[in-house]
């Protein structure tokens, strides 16, 4: 079969790109379409193939400010549609699922691995464009209409997908609620080989590994650790960095921002963190699985994709998204002893090999249904 791959944009190796990497391994000669590609930001497995980009690649400041072109995403997607293939696999959290040309002459079978329906257009508007983020006027009269148009476009292009594969039961429910479609569930993979030989040596600080963006709820971790007098290390970068650093300074919390870390240093931090703090709502969340693969337990808000990966044997949960409840969960955690072997065993259920085996079964089943 002639196979093509689609991904929203290639600007770093986060959870979505790690899924794409395995699709690239499974289809080593498949060309790749994307809105934007920044060289040297993704792995060689992804970059060592023909990559087609959109007009966004050539627009001013797109390499650093590509999210500012959000109103143009539908237009850019329509200009970058894939055709003349037998099978298209899209990895989508924005408009990738729309980038498929379907008509009487070109009708490729389209499987969409969906990380989430557009979160800023549907469930997370206030986190990105609410009055507290951009001001009441811009929120109501500029971003609200834009996101409404994005919703219309998102719904209109959903029929271009023949089969949805959701990354969690949480996303499966959203696909059903928003698009009225069923979806298989296939949890994202984790490269467990990186953690196999790392000894567990916990220190006296808590850990977060996260992009510094609004919906990660990093404020709660800062306030909770600040009030308890606990040390916190945050690995990651993003647009919220300055505001969060100002918050740390204003309350006198013992928080260290480490920015992006190379893989070997990140693994060391997983092995040394007292526990991983996970106060946000994620569609799945690969980071907690990476943490338990290194023997590091998790303290998490009990909602969303985290329920697909963590159990009472791997995490301390709290039921209300607030810094006070997180503070209580930290104190509760400090009275519990976790079994490192059980943590690592749970992580094995999300290995790359299992992901590819399950994907192959879903692909075979979907193709069989198509033939019928």
Secondary structure, 3 states (H helix, E strand, C coil): CCEEEEECCECCCCHHHHHHHHHHHHCCCCEEECCCECCCCCCHHHHCCCEECCHHHHCCCHHHHHHHHHHHHHHHHHCCCECCCCEEEEEECCCHHHCECECCCCECEEEEEECCCCCCCCCCHHHHHCHHHHCHHHHHHHHHHHHHHHHHHHHHHHHHCCEEEECCHHHHHHHHHHHCCCEEECCCCECHHHCCCCCCCCCCEEEEECCCCHHHCHHHHHHHHHHHCCEEEEEECCCCHHHHHHHHHHHCCCEEEEECCCHHHHHHHHHHCCCEEECCCCCCCHHHHHHHHCCCCEEEECCCCHHHHCCCCCEEEECCCCHHHHHHHHHHHCCCCCCHHHHHHHHHCCEHHHHHHHHHHHHHHHHHHHHC
